[in-house]
C-alpha cells in the first residue's frame, strides 16, 4: 500500500521533469490521483507512462496556449494548443462554470487536446458552486459501431454530477462502450479472459482474448448486438463524438490520430487532437438550490430503499462506490497493480526521481 501524498508528490515531480510549471504539474497529478482514490485505476497512474511517451514523441506540448477561438455569453470554443488534457480540461471546465454564473448555463467545446483522465473529475467541479456538471470526451478509435467490423469510435465517456443536500452527490461517470480500454488492459496484464460480449475480432466475431485490440479487433458498444440494445450504445457513443469533436473541430471517430502504438491511423487526417465538451448548469436558474437539493435527497433515498435482488445487500446510487473507495484509500493507502508499478519504476530511472 502506498501513501496518497507520496504518490502525489512523485507524480507531480515527473510532470515537472517533463517541463510543466509547478502549478500545472500539481493540477495534472491531482487528476490522476483522484482516479486512484476513487478506484478508477485504469485512468490513474497507469497512464503516466503514456503521457511521457506523448511528450517524448512531440505529440503534446507542455507549454500550450489556451485560446478561446469563439464565444458567446454562455458558450465557448477553445483550442488547447496540443496540451495535456489534464491541464487544458480544468481550464475549460472553469470557463464553463464562470459562464454559468452569469448566463445560467455554460458550455465549452475543446479541440487540440489529449486524454484528460476521469470525466467525473471535471463534472464534480460544478458541485461546489451549486451547479450540475457535465463532462465528456472522445478517444482512440477502438469501438466498432453496432454491426461494424472495425474500431471507429472512442470509448467516449460521459460524466454528470448533481448536488444533493444531506445525501452525497449523484455522480455518474461511465464509458459508452461495453467496457473501457483500461479494463481490457487489466485483463490482459493478469492473463485473464475478458467476459463474453465485450470484444470482437477483425471480422466482427465475438472473442474473449483481451489482446485482440492489438490484432485489429475492437471493443463493442454498450449492449453489444441489436437484440441487447447495442444500437442504443452506438447512439450514446456517437452523441459524445459529435458534441466533443464535430462541435469543436477536433478529430472525430476514425479520424482521431491514435496515441496507442498498436492502433493504426485509419484516415491519415491532420492531427487536431481529441475533443472535450463541458457543461455547467446553475440550479437556481430553475429553482432555489435548497428546494432542488431537498428533492435530490428524496430521489436518492427512494432508490436507497429499493429492495435488492437475492444475494445483494443494496441498490447502489451512482457515485457511492467511488466515494467510499476514496475515503478508504485516503485512510489506508493505495494499492498499485503490477503494470502500474513497473511503469512508475521505469519513470523513476528515466527522470532520476526516487520511487520506493
Secondary structure by P-SEA (a helix, b strand, c coil): cccaaaaaaaaaaaaaaacccaaaaaaaaaaaaaaaaaccccccccaaaaaaaaaaaccccccccccccccccccbbbbccccccccaaaaaaaaaaaaaacccbbbbbbccccccccaaaaaaccccccbbbbbbcccccccccccccccccccbbbbbbbbbccccbbbbbbbcccccaaaaaaaaaaccccccccccccccccccccccccccbbbbccccccccaaaaaaaaaaaaaaaccccccccccccccccccccccccccccccbbbbbbbbcccccccaaaaaaaaaaaaaaaaacccccccccccccaaaaaaaaaaaaabbbbbcaaaaaaaaaaaaaaccccc
